């Protein structure tokens, strides 16, 4: 009986070393970006990455991002992606303990990026003389 309890305690300690959020949803998050009209260039300023819409951006959860969305003939748009403490982080209070909290905060798994989906309607540039 004692051996079984000891194994159970060791299991939960090892589980806690990884962090609850790290296990449940990882260190990265996919953000969908769509524009109307499609075909706009999205620049992720933190990473210097460029993609054309529609696009799926795979971003590290531990950072906040500024997106620059531009297409010839349309006004440039900017979108901020914020990080917030995610629900899985609180699982550390029950399973991961202090070690899990530290792991999840340091690797970014404690956070969710918001918004999860970005839809931008691009506005035409004003043409002079019309």
N, CA, C and O atoms as a GROMACS GRO file, in nm:
protein
  520
    1UNK      N    1   0.083  -0.120   0.000
    1UNK     CA    2   0.000   0.000   0.000
    1UNK      C    3   0.087   0.126   0.000
    1UNK      O    4   0.064   0.220  -0.076
    2UNK      N    5   0.188   0.125   0.088
    2UNK     CA    6   0.277   0.241   0.095
    2UNK      C    7   0.354   0.261  -0.035
    2UNK      O    8   0.379   0.374  -0.078
    3UNK      N    9   0.391   0.150  -0.097
    3UNK     CA   10   0.464   0.160  -0.223
    3UNK      C   11   0.377   0.225  -0.331
    3UNK      O   12   0.427   0.305  -0.410
    4UNK      N   13   0.249   0.190  -0.336
    4UNK     CA   14   0.156   0.249  -0.432
    4UNK      C   15   0.139   0.398  -0.410
    4UNK      O   16   0.135   0.475  -0.505
    5UNK      N   17   0.129   0.439  -0.284
    5UNK     CA   18   0.115   0.582  -0.251
    5UNK      C   19   0.242   0.657  -0.288
    5UNK      O   20   0.236   0.768  -0.340
    6UNK      N   21   0.356   0.597  -0.262
    6UNK     CA   22   0.484   0.660  -0.295
    6UNK      C   23   0.496   0.679  -0.446
    6UNK      O   24   0.542   0.784  -0.492
    7UNK      N   25   0.455   0.579  -0.524
    7UNK     CA   26   0.459   0.591  -0.670
    7UNK      C   27   0.365   0.701  -0.719
    7UNK      O   28   0.398   0.774  -0.812
    8UNK      N   29   0.249   0.710  -0.657
    8UNK     CA   30   0.153   0.814  -0.693
    8UNK      C   31   0.209   0.953  -0.665
    8UNK      O   32   0.192   1.045  -0.746
    9UNK      N   33   0.274   0.970  -0.551
    9UNK     CA   34   0.335   1.098  -0.515
    9UNK      C   35   0.445   1.134  -0.615
    9UNK      O   36   0.454   1.249  -0.659
   10UNK      N   37   0.530   1.037  -0.651
   10UNK     CA   38   0.637   1.061  -0.747
   10UNK      C   39   0.577   1.101  -0.883
   10UNK      O   40   0.628   1.192  -0.949
   11UNK      N   41   0.470   1.033  -0.926
   11UNK     CA   42   0.405   1.066  -1.052
   11UNK      C   43   0.359   1.211  -1.053
   11UNK      O   44   0.386   1.284  -1.148
   12UNK      N   45   0.290   1.254  -0.947
   12UNK     CA   46   0.240   1.392  -0.944
   12UNK      C   47   0.353   1.494  -0.935
   12UNK      O   48   0.340   1.605  -0.988
   13UNK      N   49   0.463   1.459  -0.871
   13UNK     CA   50   0.576   1.551  -0.867
   13UNK      C   51   0.639   1.566  -1.006
   13UNK      O   52   0.673   1.677  -1.046
   14UNK      N   53   0.654   1.456  -1.079
   14UNK     CA   54   0.708   1.463  -1.215
   14UNK      C   55   0.614   1.539  -1.307
   14UNK      O   56   0.659   1.618  -1.390
   15UNK      N   57   0.484   1.515  -1.293
   15UNK     CA   58   0.383   1.586  -1.372
   15UNK      C   59   0.392   1.736  -1.346
   15UNK      O   60   0.382   1.816  -1.438
   16UNK      N   61   0.413   1.772  -1.220
   16UNK     CA   62   0.422   1.913  -1.182
   16UNK      C   63   0.545   1.983  -1.235
   16UNK      O   64   0.544   2.105  -1.251
   17UNK      N   65   0.651   1.908  -1.262
   17UNK     CA   66   0.773   1.970  -1.312
   17UNK      C   67   0.756   2.026  -1.453
   17UNK      O   68   0.832   2.114  -1.494
   18UNK      N   69   0.658   1.978  -1.525
   18UNK     CA   70   0.639   2.029  -1.661
   18UNK      C   71   0.543   2.146  -1.664
   18UNK      O   72   0.550   2.228  -1.756
   19UNK      N   73   0.453   2.157  -1.569
   19UNK     CA   74   0.355   2.265  -1.568
   19UNK      C   75   0.229   2.223  -1.639
   19UNK      O   76   0.233   2.163  -1.747
   20UNK      N   77   0.117   2.253  -1.579
   20UNK     CA   78  -0.013   2.212  -1.631
   20UNK      C   79  -0.040   2.271  -1.770
   20UNK      O   80  -0.081   2.198  -1.860
   21UNK      N   81  -0.017   2.400  -1.788
   21UNK     CA   82  -0.044   2.464  -1.917
   21UNK      C   83   0.051   2.413  -2.025
   21UNK      O   84   0.012   2.403  -2.141
   22UNK      N   85   0.174   2.382  -1.989
   22UNK     CA   86   0.270   2.329  -2.086
   22UNK      C   87   0.219   2.198  -2.145
   22UNK      O   88   0.234   2.173  -2.265
   23UNK      N   89   0.161   2.115  -2.062
   23UNK     CA   90   0.109   1.986  -2.106
   23UNK      C   91  -0.018   2.003  -2.187
   23UNK      O   92  -0.034   1.939  -2.291
   24UNK      N   93  -0.109   2.088  -2.142
   24UNK     CA   94  -0.243   2.095  -2.198
   24UNK      C   95  -0.252   2.176  -2.328
   24UNK      O   96  -0.331   2.139  -2.416
   25UNK      N   97  -0.176   2.283  -2.343
   25UNK     CA   98  -0.190   2.359  -2.468
   25UNK      C   99  -0.061   2.415  -2.524
   25UNK      O  100  -0.066   2.489  -2.623
   26UNK      N  101   0.051   2.386  -2.468
   26UNK     CA  102   0.179   2.417  -2.530
   26UNK      C  103   0.222   2.562  -2.523
   26UNK      O  104   0.155   2.647  -2.464
   27UNK      N  105   0.336   2.588  -2.585
   27UNK     CA  106   0.401   2.718  -2.580
   27UNK      C  107   0.368   2.806  -2.700
   27UNK      O  108   0.406   2.924  -2.701
   28UNK      N  109   0.298   2.752  -2.799
   28UNK     CA  110   0.265   2.829  -2.919
   28UNK      C  111   0.114   2.825  -2.943
   28UNK      O  112   0.044   2.736  -2.895
   29UNK      N  113   0.067   2.923  -3.019
   29UNK     CA  114  -0.075   2.933  -3.051
   29UNK      C  115  -0.089   2.976  -3.196
   29UNK      O  116  -0.012   3.059  -3.245
   30UNK      N  117  -0.186   2.919  -3.265
   30UNK     CA  118  -0.213   2.956  -3.403
   30UNK      C  119  -0.320   3.065  -3.408
   30UNK      O  120  -0.427   3.050  -3.349
   31UNK      N  121  -0.290   3.173  -3.476
   31UNK     CA  122  -0.381   3.286  -3.493
   31UNK      C  123  -0.415   3.295  -3.642
   31UNK      O  124  -0.326   3.303  -3.726
   32UNK      N  125  -0.542   3.294  -3.673
   32UNK     CA  126  -0.589   3.304  -3.812
   32UNK      C  127  -0.605   3.452  -3.847
   32UNK      O  128  -0.664   3.529  -3.770
   33UNK      N  129  -0.552   3.493  -3.964
   33UNK     CA  130  -0.563   3.631  -4.011
   33UNK      C  131  -0.627   3.628  -4.150
   33UNK      O  132  -0.577   3.562  -4.241
   34UNK      N  133  -0.738   3.700  -4.162
   34UNK     CA  134  -0.807   3.713  -4.291
   34UNK      C  135  -0.830   3.861  -4.319
   34UNK      O  136  -0.852   3.941  -4.228
   35UNK      N  137  -0.825   3.895  -4.447
   35UNK     CA  138  -0.854   4.033  -4.487
   35UNK      C  139  -0.956   4.030  -4.601
   35UNK      O  140  -0.967   3.933  -4.676
   36UNK      N  141  -1.028   4.140  -4.610
   36UNK     CA  142  -1.119   4.161  -4.722
   36UNK      C  143  -1.076   4.290  -4.789
   36UNK      O  144  -1.097   4.397  -4.731
   37UNK      N  145  -1.019   4.289  -4.907
   37UNK     CA  146  -0.994   4.174  -4.993
   37UNK      C  147  -0.873   4.093  -4.944
   37UNK      O  148  -0.787   4.145  -4.873
   38UNK      N  149  -0.868   3.964  -4.985
   38UNK     CA  150  -0.753   3.881  -4.948
   38UNK      C  151  -0.628   3.925  -5.024
   38UNK      O  152  -0.635   4.009  -5.114
   39UNK      N  153  -0.516   3.867  -4.988
   39UNK     CA  154  -0.391   3.896  -5.058
   39UNK      C  155  -0.312   4.009  -4.998
   39UNK      O  156  -0.221   4.062  -5.062
   40UNK      N  157  -0.344   4.049  -4.875
   40UNK     CA  158  -0.268   4.155  -4.808
   40UNK      C  159  -0.143   4.096  -4.742
   40UNK      O  160  -0.141   3.979  -4.704
   41UNK      N  161  -0.041   4.177  -4.731
   41UNK     CA  162   0.083   4.137  -4.665
   41UNK      C  163   0.071   4.162  -4.515
   41UNK      O  164   0.037   4.273  -4.473
   42UNK      N  165   0.099   4.059  -4.435
   42UNK     CA  166   0.099   4.071  -4.289
   42UNK      C  167   0.243   4.063  -4.243
   42UNK      O  168   0.313   3.966  -4.272
   43UNK      N  169   0.288   4.166  -4.171
   43UNK     CA  170   0.422   4.167  -4.114
   43UNK      C  171   0.409   4.157  -3.962
   43UNK      O  172   0.337   4.235  -3.900
   44UNK      N  173   0.478   4.061  -3.905
   44UNK     CA  174   0.481   4.045  -3.760
   44UNK      C  175   0.608   4.114  -3.712
   44UNK      O  176   0.718   4.063  -3.732
   45UNK      N  177   0.591   4.229  -3.649
   45UNK     CA  178   0.708   4.312  -3.619
   45UNK      C  179   0.808   4.246  -3.526
   45UNK      O  180   0.928   4.264  -3.545
   46UNK      N  181   0.763   4.170  -3.427
   46UNK     CA  182   0.855   4.106  -3.333
   46UNK      C  183   0.944   4.003  -3.403
   46UNK      O  184   1.061   3.988  -3.367
   47UNK      N  185   0.890   3.932  -3.499
   47UNK     CA  186   0.963   3.822  -3.562
   47UNK      C  187   1.016   3.854  -3.700
   47UNK      O  188   1.094   3.776  -3.755
   48UNK      N  189   0.977   3.967  -3.758
   48UNK     CA  190   1.015   4.006  -3.894
   48UNK      C  191   0.960   3.907  -3.998
   48UNK      O  192   1.011   3.900  -4.110
   49UNK      N  193   0.857   3.831  -3.961
   49UNK     CA  194   0.792   3.736  -4.051
   49UNK      C  195   0.691   3.808  -4.138
   49UNK      O  196   0.623   3.899  -4.093
   50UNK      N  197   0.682   3.766  -4.263
   50UNK     CA  198   0.582   3.821  -4.355
   50UNK      C  199   0.502   3.706  -4.415
   50UNK      O  200   0.558   3.602  -4.452
   51UNK      N  201   0.370   3.725  -4.424
   51UNK     CA  202   0.282   3.626  -4.484
   51UNK      C  203   0.173   3.699  -4.562
   51UNK      O  204   0.150   3.818  -4.540
   52UNK      N  205   0.107   3.628  -4.652
   52UNK     CA  206  -0.002   3.684  -4.732
   52UNK      C  207  -0.133   3.623  -4.683
   52UNK      O  208  -0.142   3.502  -4.660
   53UNK      N  209  -0.236   3.709  -4.668
   53UNK     CA  210  -0.365   3.662  -4.619
   53UNK      C  211  -0.441   3.589  -4.729
   53UNK      O  212  -0.429   3.622  -4.847
   54UNK      N  213  -0.521   3.490  -4.688
   54UNK     CA  214  -0.542   3.442  -4.552
   54UNK      C  215  -0.421   3.364  -4.502
   54UNK      O  216  -0.352   3.298  -4.580
   55UNK      N  217  -0.395   3.373  -4.373
   55UNK     CA  218  -0.275   3.310  -4.316
   55UNK      C  219  -0.302   3.258  -4.176
   55UNK      O  220  -0.386   3.312  -4.103
   56UNK      N  221  -0.229   3.155  -4.140
   56UNK     CA  222  -0.227   3.104  -4.004
   56UNK      C  223  -0.091   3.136  -3.945
   56UNK      O  224   0.011   3.086  -3.993
   57UNK      N  225  -0.088   3.218  -3.842
   57UNK     CA  226   0.036   3.258  -3.776
   57UNK      C  227   0.057   3.167  -3.656
   57UNK      O  228  -0.033   3.153  -3.573
   58UNK      N  229   0.173   3.107  -3.644
   58UNK     CA  230   0.206   3.026  -3.527
   58UNK      C  231   0.301   3.111  -3.443
   58UNK      O  232   0.416   3.135  -3.480
   59UNK      N  233   0.249   3.156  -3.328
   59UNK     CA  234   0.321   3.252  -3.244
   59UNK      C  235   0.350   3.196  -3.106
   59UNK      O  236   0.272   3.117  -3.053
   60UNK      N  237   0.462   3.236  -3.050
   60UNK     CA  238   0.494   3.199  -2.912
   60UNK      C  239   0.400   3.274  -2.818
   60UNK      O  240   0.377   3.393  -2.834
   61UNK      N  241   0.347   3.202  -2.721
   61UNK     CA  242   0.250   3.259  -2.628
   61UNK      C  243   0.312   3.362  -2.533
   61UNK      O  244   0.239   3.444  -2.476
   62UNK      N  245   0.442   3.360  -2.514
   62UNK     CA  246   0.501   3.445  -2.410
   62UNK      C  247   0.525   3.590  -2.454
   62UNK      O  248   0.573   3.671  -2.375
   63UNK      N  249   0.492   3.623  -2.579
   63UNK     CA  250   0.513   3.759  -2.628
   63UNK      C  251   0.382   3.824  -2.671
   63UNK      O  252   0.282   3.756  -2.694
   64UNK      N  253   0.384   3.955  -2.680
   64UNK     CA  254   0.276   4.030  -2.744
   64UNK      C  255   0.328   4.072  -2.881
   64UNK      O  256   0.448   4.085  -2.901
   65UNK      N  257   0.237   4.092  -2.974
   65UNK     CA  258   0.276   4.118  -3.112
   65UNK      C  259   0.201   4.237  -3.170
   65UNK      O  260   0.089   4.267  -3.130
   66UNK      N  261   0.265   4.302  -3.265
   66UNK     CA  262   0.202   4.408  -3.344
   66UNK      C  263   0.207   4.361  -3.489
   66UNK      O  264   0.314   4.332  -3.542
   67UNK      N  265   0.090   4.354  -3.552
   67UNK     CA  266   0.082   4.315  -3.692
   67UNK      C  267   0.061   4.439  -3.778
   67UNK      O  268  -0.017   4.528  -3.743
   68UNK      N  269   0.130   4.444  -3.888
   68UNK     CA  270   0.111   4.549  -3.987
   68UNK      C  271   0.053   4.481  -4.110
   68UNK      O  272   0.112   4.389  -4.166
   69UNK      N  273  -0.065   4.528  -4.152
   69UNK     CA  274  -0.136   4.467  -4.265
   69UNK      C  275  -0.147   4.571  -4.375
   69UNK      O  276  -0.206   4.677  -4.355
   70UNK      N  277  -0.090   4.539  -4.492
   70UNK     CA  278  -0.093   4.637  -4.601
   70UNK      C  279  -0.113   4.569  -4.736
   70UNK      O  280  -0.072   4.455  -4.759
   71UNK      N  281  -0.177   4.645  -4.823
   71UNK     CA  282  -0.201   4.602  -4.961
   71UNK      C  283  -0.204   4.728  -5.047
   71UNK      O  284  -0.265   4.827  -5.009
   72UNK      N  285  -0.138   4.724  -5.163
   72UNK     CA  286  -0.139   4.842  -5.250
   72UNK      C  287  -0.282   4.886  -5.281
   72UNK      O  288  -0.369   4.805  -5.313
   73UNK      N  289  -0.304   5.019  -5.271
   73UNK     CA  290  -0.435   5.076  -5.298
   73UNK      C  291  -0.525   5.084  -5.176
   73UNK      O  292  -0.637   5.134  -5.184
   74UNK      N  293  -0.475   5.033  -5.059
   74UNK     CA  294  -0.555   5.032  -4.936
   74UNK      C  295  -0.474   5.092  -4.822
   74UNK      O  296  -0.351   5.089  -4.823
   75UNK      N  297  -0.544   5.145  -4.724
   75UNK     CA  298  -0.479   5.202  -4.605
   75UNK      C  299  -0.416   5.089  -4.522
   75UNK      O  300  -0.471   4.980  -4.511
   76UNK      N  301  -0.301   5.119  -4.464
   76UNK     CA  302  -0.232   5.024  -4.377
   76UNK      C  303  -0.308   5.013  -4.245
   76UNK      O  304  -0.349   5.114  -4.188
   77UNK      N  305  -0.324   4.890  -4.198
   77UNK     CA  306  -0.391   4.864  -4.071
   77UNK      C  307  -0.291   4.801  -3.974
   77UNK      O  308  -0.199   4.730  -4.014
   78UNK      N  309  -0.312   4.829  -3.845
   78UNK     CA  310  -0.229   4.770  -3.740
   78UNK      C  311  -0.319   4.697  -3.642
   78UNK      O  312  -0.426   4.746  -3.606
   79UNK      N  313  -0.275   4.579  -3.599
   79UNK     CA  314  -0.351   4.499  -3.502
   79UNK      C  315  -0.254   4.454  -3.393
   79UNK      O  316  -0.144   4.406  -3.422
   80UNK      N  317  -0.295   4.470  -3.268
   80UNK     CA  318  -0.215   4.425  -3.155
   80UNK      C  319  -0.268   4.291  -3.105
   80UNK      O  320  -0.389   4.273  -3.089
   81UNK      N  321  -0.177   4.198  -3.081
   81UNK     CA  322  -0.212   4.071  -3.020
   81UNK      C  323  -0.156   4.073  -2.879
   81UNK      O  324  -0.035   4.085  -2.860
   82UNK      N  325  -0.244   4.062  -2.782
   82UNK     CA  326  -0.206   4.069  -2.640
   82UNK      C  327  -0.195   3.929  -2.580
   82UNK      O  328  -0.253   3.834  -2.632
   83UNK      N  329  -0.122   3.918  -2.471
   83UNK     CA  330  -0.116   3.792  -2.397
   83UNK      C  331  -0.188   3.810  -2.263
   83UNK      O  332  -0.178   3.915  -2.198
   84UNK      N  333  -0.261   3.707  -2.225
   84UNK     CA  334  -0.335   3.706  -2.098
   84UNK      C  335  -0.313   3.571  -2.030
   84UNK      O  336  -0.289   3.471  -2.097
   85UNK      N  337  -0.321   3.570  -1.899
   85UNK     CA  338  -0.308   3.443  -1.826
   85UNK      C  339  -0.422   3.351  -1.869
   85UNK      O  340  -0.538   3.391  -1.867
   86UNK      N  341  -0.387   3.228  -1.909
   86UNK     CA  342  -0.486   3.131  -1.955
   86UNK      C  343  -0.539   3.046  -1.841
   86UNK      O  344  -0.480   3.038  -1.734
   87UNK      N  345  -0.652   2.983  -1.867
   87UNK     CA  346  -0.717   2.899  -1.767
   87UNK      C  347  -0.635   2.779  -1.722
   87UNK      O  348  -0.640   2.740  -1.606
   88UNK      N  349  -0.559   2.719  -1.815
   88UNK     CA  350  -0.480   2.602  -1.778
   88UNK      C  351  -0.372   2.636  -1.676
   88UNK      O  352  -0.328   2.549  -1.600
   89UNK      N  353  -0.330   2.760  -1.673
   89UNK     CA  354  -0.228   2.800  -1.575
   89UNK      C  355  -0.274   2.773  -1.433
   89UNK      O  356  -0.194   2.733  -1.348
   90UNK      N  357  -0.404   2.793  -1.407
   90UNK     CA  358  -0.456   2.776  -1.272
   90UNK      C  359  -0.457   2.630  -1.228
   90UNK      O  360  -0.469   2.602  -1.109
   91UNK      N  361  -0.445   2.538  -1.321
   91UNK     CA  362  -0.434   2.397  -1.285
   91UNK      C  363  -0.311   2.369  -1.200
   91UNK      O  364  -0.306   2.270  -1.127
   92UNK      N  365  -0.211   2.457  -1.211
   92UNK     CA  366  -0.090   2.440  -1.129
   92UNK      C  367  -0.119   2.452  -0.980
   92UNK      O  368  -0.046   2.395  -0.898
   93UNK      N  369  -0.224   2.525  -0.944
   93UNK     CA  370  -0.257   2.538  -0.803
   93UNK      C  371  -0.294   2.402  -0.743
   93UNK      O  372  -0.275   2.378  -0.624
   94UNK      N  373  -0.348   2.312  -0.828
   94UNK     CA  374  -0.390   2.181  -0.780
   94UNK      C  375  -0.291   2.070  -0.811
   94UNK      O  376  -0.277   1.976  -0.732
   95UNK      N  377  -0.222   2.078  -0.926
   95UNK     CA  378  -0.138   1.968  -0.969
   95UNK      C  379   0.010   2.002  -0.978
   95UNK      O  380   0.095   1.922  -0.938
   96UNK      N  381   0.043   2.118  -1.031
   96UNK     CA  382   0.182   2.148  -1.063
   96UNK      C  383   0.258   2.218  -0.954
   96UNK      O  384   0.381   2.211  -0.949
   97UNK      N  385   0.188   2.284  -0.865
   97UNK     CA  386   0.255   2.356  -0.759
   97UNK      C  387   0.343   2.469  -0.809
   97UNK      O  388   0.329   2.514  -0.923
   98UNK      N  389   0.433   2.513  -0.725
   98UNK     CA  390   0.521   2.626  -0.756
   98UNK      C  391   0.609   2.597  -0.876
   98UNK      O  392   0.633   2.685  -0.959
   99UNK      N  393   0.658   2.475  -0.887
   99UNK     CA  394   0.745   2.441  -1.000
   99UNK      C  395   0.667   2.454  -1.131
   99UNK      O  396   0.719   2.510  -1.228
  100UNK      N  397   0.544   2.403  -1.135
  100UNK     CA  398   0.461   2.415  -1.255
  100UNK      C  399   0.433   2.558  -1.292
  100UNK      O  400   0.434   2.594  -1.409
  101UNK      N  401   0.407   2.642  -1.191
  101UNK     CA  402   0.382   2.785  -1.216
  101UNK      C  403   0.504   2.851  -1.278
  101UNK      O  404   0.492   2.925  -1.376
  102UNK      N  405   0.620   2.824  -1.222
  102UNK     CA  406   0.745   2.882  -1.275
  102UNK      C  407   0.772   2.836  -1.417
  102UNK      O  408   0.808   2.916  -1.503
  103UNK      N  409   0.754   2.706  -1.443
  103UNK     CA  410   0.776   2.651  -1.577
  103UNK      C  411   0.683   2.718  -1.678
  103UNK      O  412   0.727   2.764  -1.783
  104UNK      N  413   0.553   2.723  -1.645
  104UNK     CA  414   0.456   2.779  -1.740
  104UNK      C  415   0.478   2.927  -1.766
  104UNK      O  416   0.460   2.973  -1.878
  105UNK      N  417   0.516   3.002  -1.665
  105UNK     CA  418   0.542   3.145  -1.685
  105UNK      C  419   0.668   3.167  -1.768
  105UNK      O  420   0.672   3.256  -1.853
  106UNK      N  421   0.771   3.086  -1.745
  106UNK     CA  422   0.898   3.107  -1.815
  106UNK      C  423   0.892   3.064  -1.962
  106UNK      O  424   0.955   3.127  -2.047
  107UNK      N  425   0.816   2.958  -1.993
  107UNK     CA  426   0.813   2.914  -2.132
  107UNK      C  427   0.694   2.971  -2.211
  107UNK      O  428   0.682   2.947  -2.331
  108UNK      N  429   0.607   3.047  -2.142
  108UNK     CA  430   0.496   3.113  -2.209
  108UNK      C  431   0.366   3.034  -2.212
  108UNK      O  432   0.264   3.088  -2.254
  109UNK      N  433   0.368   2.908  -2.170
  109UNK     CA  434   0.248   2.825  -2.176
  109UNK      C  435   0.137   2.877  -2.085
  109UNK      O  436   0.021   2.837  -2.100
  110UNK      N  437   0.169   2.963  -1.992
  110UNK     CA  438   0.069   3.018  -1.899
  110UNK      C  439  -0.026   3.116  -1.968
  110UNK      O  440  -0.130   3.152  -1.912
  111UNK      N  441   0.008   3.158  -2.089
  111UNK     CA  442  -0.066   3.265  -2.154
  111UNK      C  443  -0.153   3.216  -2.272
  111UNK      O  444  -0.127   3.112  -2.332
  112UNK      N  445  -0.254   3.294  -2.302
  112UNK     CA  446  -0.333   3.282  -2.424
  112UNK      C  447  -0.314   3.412  -2.501
  112UNK      O  448  -0.306   3.519  -2.442
  113UNK      N  449  -0.308   3.402  -2.632
  113UNK     CA  450  -0.300   3.521  -2.716
  113UNK      C  451  -0.440   3.562  -2.757
  113UNK      O  452  -0.525   3.478  -2.786
  114UNK      N  453  -0.463   3.694  -2.760
  114UNK     CA  454  -0.595   3.748  -2.791
  114UNK      C  455  -0.580   3.868  -2.883
  114UNK      O  456  -0.502   3.958  -2.852
  115UNK      N  457  -0.651   3.873  -2.993
  115UNK     CA  458  -0.758   3.784  -3.037
  115UNK      C  459  -0.703   3.657  -3.101
  115UNK      O  460  -0.590   3.654  -3.149
  116UNK      N  461  -0.785   3.551  -3.100
  116UNK     CA  462  -0.747   3.423  -3.159
  116UNK      C  463  -0.766   3.424  -3.310
  116UNK      O  464  -0.703   3.347  -3.382
  117UNK      N  465  -0.854   3.510  -3.357
  117UNK     CA  466  -0.882   3.522  -3.500
  117UNK      C  467  -0.893   3.670  -3.535
  117UNK      O  468  -0.956   3.748  -3.463
  118UNK      N  469  -0.830   3.709  -3.645
  118UNK     CA  470  -0.828   3.849  -3.686
  118UNK      C  471  -0.890   3.861  -3.824
  118UNK      O  472  -0.849   3.793  -3.919
  119UNK      N  473  -0.989   3.947  -3.835
  119UNK     CA  474  -1.052   3.976  -3.964
  119UNK      C  475  -1.048   4.127  -3.984
  119UNK      O  476  -1.100   4.203  -3.902
  120UNK      N  477  -0.987   4.170  -4.093
  120UNK     CA  478  -0.971   4.312  -4.120
  120UNK      C  479  -1.032   4.344  -4.256
  120UNK      O  480  -1.000   4.280  -4.356
  121UNK      N  481  -1.119   4.444  -4.258
  121UNK     CA  482  -1.173   4.497  -4.384
  121UNK      C  483  -1.086   4.616  -4.421
  121UNK      O  484  -1.087   4.719  -4.353
  122UNK      N  485  -1.012   4.601  -4.529
  122UNK     CA  486  -0.921   4.707  -4.571
  122UNK      C  487  -0.999   4.820  -4.638
  122UNK      O  488  -1.091   4.797  -4.717
  123UNK      N  489  -0.961   4.943  -4.605
  123UNK     CA  490  -1.027   5.062  -4.659
  123UNK      C  491  -0.945   5.114  -4.776
  123UNK      O  492  -0.823   5.129  -4.764
  124UNK      N  493  -1.009   5.143  -4.889
  124UNK     CA  494  -0.935   5.198  -5.004
  124UNK      C  495  -0.870   5.331  -4.969
  124UNK      O  496  -0.924   5.411  -4.892
  125UNK      N  497  -0.752   5.353  -5.026
  125UNK     CA  498  -0.688   5.484  -5.010
  125UNK      C  499  -0.766   5.587  -5.086
  125UNK      O  500  -0.822   5.558  -5.192
  126UNK      N  501  -0.770   5.705  -5.035
  126UNK     CA  502  -0.841   5.815  -5.102
  126UNK      C  503  -0.760   5.859  -5.223
  126UNK      O  504  -0.641   5.887  -5.212
  127UNK      N  505  -0.825   5.866  -5.334
  127UNK     CA  506  -0.758   5.908  -5.457
  127UNK      C  507  -0.780   6.059  -5.472
  127UNK      O  508  -0.894   6.106  -5.472
  128UNK      N  509  -0.670   6.133  -5.483
  128UNK     CA  510  -0.677   6.280  -5.497
  128UNK      C  511  -0.740   6.317  -5.630
  128UNK      O  512  -0.710   6.257  -5.733
  129UNK      N  513  -0.826   6.418  -5.627
  129UNK     CA  514  -0.885   6.471  -5.747
  129UNK      C  515  -1.010   6.399  -5.794
  129UNK      O  516  -1.063   6.428  -5.901
  130UNK      N  517  -1.056   6.305  -5.715
  130UNK     CA  518  -1.178   6.232  -5.756
  130UNK      C  519  -1.292   6.272  -5.670
  130UNK      O  520  -1.404   6.222  -5.687
   0.00000   0.00000   0.00000
